[in-house]
Amino acid sequence: MMMQELTGGCQCGAIRYTVSGDATHASLCHCADCRKSAGAPFVHWVAYGEHEVAISQGEPKTFASSPGVTRSFCPTCGTGLFYTNPQVLPGLIDVQAATLDDPDAVPPQAQIMTRERLGWVPGINGLPAFKAYPGMDED
Protein backbone atom coordinates (compact mmCIF):
# COMPACT_ATOMS: atom_id res chain seq x y z
CA MET A 1 0.00 0.00 0.00
CA MET A 2 1.05 3.58 -0.54
CA MET A 3 2.76 5.42 2.32
CA GLN A 4 0.76 8.43 3.39
CA GLU A 5 -0.21 10.55 6.37
CA LEU A 6 -3.92 10.65 7.15
CA THR A 7 -5.95 12.34 9.86
CA GLY A 8 -9.18 11.30 11.47
CA GLY A 9 -11.34 11.51 14.53
CA CYS A 10 -14.63 10.81 16.19
CA GLN A 11 -18.03 12.23 15.29
CA CYS A 12 -18.05 15.00 17.92
CA GLY A 13 -14.43 16.06 17.32
CA ALA A 14 -13.18 15.36 20.86
CA ILE A 15 -10.68 12.76 19.60
CA ARG A 16 -8.31 13.48 16.72
CA TYR A 17 -5.53 11.24 15.43
CA THR A 18 -2.94 10.95 12.68
CA VAL A 19 -1.72 7.78 10.98
CA SER A 20 1.44 7.70 8.91
CA GLY A 21 3.39 5.07 7.07
CA ASP A 22 2.27 2.03 5.19
CA ALA A 23 -0.99 0.36 6.11
CA THR A 24 -0.31 -3.35 6.54
CA HIS A 25 -3.84 -4.35 5.54
CA ALA A 26 -7.28 -2.93 4.89
CA SER A 27 -10.24 -5.24 5.24
CA LEU A 28 -13.93 -5.52 5.94
CA CYS A 29 -14.54 -7.58 9.08
CA HIS A 30 -17.81 -9.48 9.36
CA CYS A 31 -17.34 -10.91 12.87
CA ALA A 32 -20.14 -10.66 15.40
CA ASP A 33 -17.93 -8.70 17.85
CA CYS A 34 -17.26 -5.97 15.26
CA ARG A 35 -20.95 -5.85 14.35
CA LYS A 36 -21.96 -5.41 17.98
CA SER A 37 -19.23 -2.87 18.68
CA ALA A 38 -20.03 -0.71 15.64
CA GLY A 39 -23.77 -1.32 15.40
CA ALA A 40 -23.19 -2.04 11.71
CA PRO A 41 -23.20 -5.13 9.47
CA PHE A 42 -19.40 -5.00 9.08
CA VAL A 43 -16.44 -2.72 9.84
CA HIS A 44 -13.71 -1.45 7.50
CA TRP A 45 -10.37 -1.69 9.34
CA VAL A 46 -6.97 -0.32 8.28
CA ALA A 47 -3.96 -1.57 10.25
CA TYR A 48 -0.85 0.45 11.07
CA GLY A 49 2.16 -0.15 13.27
CA GLU A 50 1.67 1.01 16.86
CA HIS A 51 4.26 3.77 16.36
CA GLU A 52 2.41 5.04 13.24
CA VAL A 53 -0.80 6.01 15.10
CA ALA A 54 -0.67 9.23 17.13
CA ILE A 55 -3.52 10.75 19.09
CA SER A 56 -3.31 14.52 18.67
CA GLN A 57 -6.38 15.51 20.72
CA GLY A 58 -8.43 13.94 23.48
CA GLU A 59 -8.14 10.58 25.17
CA PRO A 60 -10.08 7.55 23.96
CA LYS A 61 -11.70 5.21 26.44
CA THR A 62 -10.85 1.52 26.14
CA PHE A 63 -12.91 -1.61 26.56
CA ALA A 64 -11.63 -5.20 26.77
CA SER A 65 -14.20 -6.74 24.44
CA SER A 66 -12.75 -10.26 24.75
CA PRO A 67 -9.57 -11.81 26.21
CA GLY A 68 -6.55 -9.94 24.83
CA VAL A 69 -8.65 -7.57 22.71
CA THR A 70 -8.98 -3.85 23.36
CA ARG A 71 -11.38 -1.54 21.52
CA SER A 72 -10.98 2.23 21.87
CA PHE A 73 -13.74 4.75 21.42
CA CYS A 74 -14.66 8.37 22.15
CA PRO A 75 -16.06 8.67 25.69
CA THR A 76 -18.23 11.62 24.60
CA CYS A 77 -19.97 10.47 21.40
CA GLY A 78 -19.18 6.73 21.43
CA THR A 79 -17.51 6.56 18.02
CA GLY A 80 -15.41 3.41 17.71
CA LEU A 81 -11.83 4.22 16.71
CA PHE A 82 -9.19 1.52 17.32
CA TYR A 83 -8.76 -2.21 17.88
CA THR A 84 -5.74 -4.04 19.24
CA ASN A 85 -5.13 -7.77 19.63
CA PRO A 86 -1.43 -8.44 20.39
CA GLN A 87 -1.84 -12.21 19.94
CA VAL A 88 -3.36 -12.05 16.44
CA LEU A 89 -2.00 -8.67 15.27
CA PRO A 90 1.25 -8.09 17.22
CA GLY A 91 2.51 -4.51 17.05
CA LEU A 92 -0.51 -3.28 15.06
CA ILE A 93 -3.44 -0.96 15.68
CA ASP A 94 -6.51 -1.39 13.53
CA VAL A 95 -8.18 1.96 12.77
CA GLN A 96 -11.84 2.14 11.81
CA ALA A 97 -11.45 3.56 8.30
CA ALA A 98 -14.80 5.35 8.41
CA THR A 99 -13.31 7.67 11.06
CA LEU A 100 -10.63 8.92 8.66
CA ASP A 101 -11.22 12.42 7.31
CA ASP A 102 -10.86 10.79 3.88
CA PRO A 103 -12.41 7.33 4.30
CA ASP A 104 -11.83 6.62 0.58
CA ALA A 105 -8.05 6.95 1.07
CA VAL A 106 -7.48 3.27 1.91
CA PRO A 107 -10.08 1.02 0.26
CA PRO A 108 -10.58 -2.49 1.59
CA GLN A 109 -8.54 -5.22 -0.08
CA ALA A 110 -10.22 -8.23 1.53
CA GLN A 111 -13.17 -9.44 3.57
CA ILE A 112 -12.41 -11.36 6.74
CA MET A 113 -14.47 -13.49 9.12
CA THR A 114 -16.94 -14.21 6.32
CA ARG A 115 -18.12 -17.33 8.16
CA GLU A 116 -19.93 -14.86 10.45
CA ARG A 117 -21.14 -12.57 7.64
CA LEU A 118 -24.86 -11.77 7.71
CA GLY A 119 -26.69 -13.82 5.09
CA TRP A 120 -28.09 -10.82 3.21
CA VAL A 121 -24.79 -8.93 2.79
CA PRO A 122 -23.71 -10.62 -0.50
CA GLY A 123 -26.95 -9.45 -2.16
CA ILE A 124 -26.81 -5.74 -1.28
CA ASN A 125 -25.79 -4.71 -4.82
CA GLY A 126 -29.23 -5.90 -5.97
CA LEU A 127 -31.12 -3.54 -3.65
CA PRO A 128 -32.62 -0.27 -4.94
CA ALA A 129 -30.13 2.58 -4.48
CA PHE A 130 -30.93 6.23 -3.84
CA LYS A 131 -28.47 9.18 -3.92
CA ALA A 132 -30.33 10.75 -0.98
CA TYR A 133 -33.02 9.72 1.44
CA PRO A 134 -35.89 8.23 -0.65
CA GLY A 135 -38.41 10.90 -1.59
CA MET A 136 -35.90 13.77 -1.42
CA ASP A 137 -34.79 15.54 -4.58
CA GLU A 138 -31.85 13.78 -6.15
CA ASP A 139 -29.15 15.51 -8.17
C-alpha positions in Angstrom: 0.0 0.0 0.0 1.1 3.6 -0.5 2.8 5.4 2.3 0.8 8.4 3.4 -0.2 10.5 6.4 -3.9 10.7 7.2 -6.0 12.3 9.9 -9.2 11.3 11.5 -11.3 11.5 14.5 -14.6 10.8 16.2 -18.0 12.2 15.3 -18.0 15.0 17.9 -14.4 16.1 17.3 -13.2 15.4 20.9 -10.7 12.8 19.6 -8.3 13.5 16.7 -5.5 11.2 15.4 -2.9 10.9 12.7 -1.7 7.8 11.0 1.4 7.7 8.9 3.4 5.1 7.1 2.3 2.0 5.2 -1.0 0.4 6.1 -0.3 -3.3 6.5 -3.8 -4.3 5.5 -7.3 -2.9 4.9 -10.2 -5.2 5.2 -13.9 -5.5 5.9 -14.5 -7.6 9.1 -17.8 -9.5 9.4 -17.3 -10.9 12.9 -20.1 -10.7 15.4 -17.9 -8.7 17.8 -17.3 -6.0 15.3 -21.0 -5.8 14.4 -22.0 -5.4 18.0 -19.2 -2.9 18.7 -20.0 -0.7 15.6 -23.8 -1.3 15.4 -23.2 -2.0 11.7 -23.2 -5.1 9.5 -19.4 -5.0 9.1 -16.4 -2.7 9.8 -13.7 -1.4 7.5 -10.4 -1.7 9.3 -7.0 -0.3 8.3 -4.0 -1.6 10.2 -0.8 0.5 11.1 2.2 -0.1 13.3 1.7 1.0 16.9 4.3 3.8 16.4 2.4 5.0 13.2 -0.8 6.0 15.1 -0.7 9.2 17.1 -3.5 10.8 19.1 -3.3 14.5 18.7 -6.4 15.5 20.7 -8.4 13.9 23.5 -8.1 10.6 25.2 -10.1 7.5 24.0 -11.7 5.2 26.4 -10.8 1.5 26.1 -12.9 -1.6 26.6 -11.6 -5.2 26.8 -14.2 -6.7 24.4 -12.7 -10.3 24.7 -9.6 -11.8 26.2 -6.6 -9.9 24.8 -8.7 -7.6 22.7 -9.0 -3.8 23.4 -11.4 -1.5 21.5 -11.0 2.2 21.9 -13.7 4.8 21.4 -14.7 8.4 22.1 -16.1 8.7 25.7 -18.2 11.6 24.6 -20.0 10.5 21.4 -19.2 6.7 21.4 -17.5 6.6 18.0 -15.4 3.4 17.7 -11.8 4.2 16.7 -9.2 1.5 17.3 -8.8 -2.2 17.9 -5.7 -4.0 19.2 -5.1 -7.8 19.6 -1.4 -8.4 20.4 -1.8 -12.2 19.9 -3.4 -12.1 16.4 -2.0 -8.7 15.3 1.2 -8.1 17.2 2.5 -4.5 17.0 -0.5 -3.3 15.1 -3.4 -1.0 15.7 -6.5 -1.4 13.5 -8.2 2.0 12.8 -11.8 2.1 11.8 -11.5 3.6 8.3 -14.8 5.3 8.4 -13.3 7.7 11.1 -10.6 8.9 8.7 -11.2 12.4 7.3 -10.9 10.8 3.9 -12.4 7.3 4.3 -11.8 6.6 0.6 -8.0 6.9 1.1 -7.5 3.3 1.9 -10.1 1.0 0.3 -10.6 -2.5 1.6 -8.5 -5.2 -0.1 -10.2 -8.2 1.5 -13.2 -9.4 3.6 -12.4 -11.4 6.7 -14.5 -13.5 9.1 -16.9 -14.2 6.3 -18.1 -17.3 8.2 -19.9 -14.9 10.5 -21.1 -12.6 7.6 -24.9 -11.8 7.7 -26.7 -13.8 5.1 -28.1 -10.8 3.2 -24.8 -8.9 2.8 -23.7 -10.6 -0.5 -27.0 -9.5 -2.2 -26.8 -5.7 -1.3 -25.8 -4.7 -4.8 -29.2 -5.9 -6.0 -31.1 -3.5 -3.6 -32.6 -0.3 -4.9 -30.1 2.6 -4.5 -30.9 6.2 -3.8 -28.5 9.2 -3.9 -30.3 10.8 -1.0 -33.0 9.7 1.4 -35.9 8.2 -0.6 -38.4 10.9 -1.6 -35.9 13.8 -1.4 -34.8 15.5 -4.6 -31.8 13.8 -6.2 -29.1 15.5 -8.2 
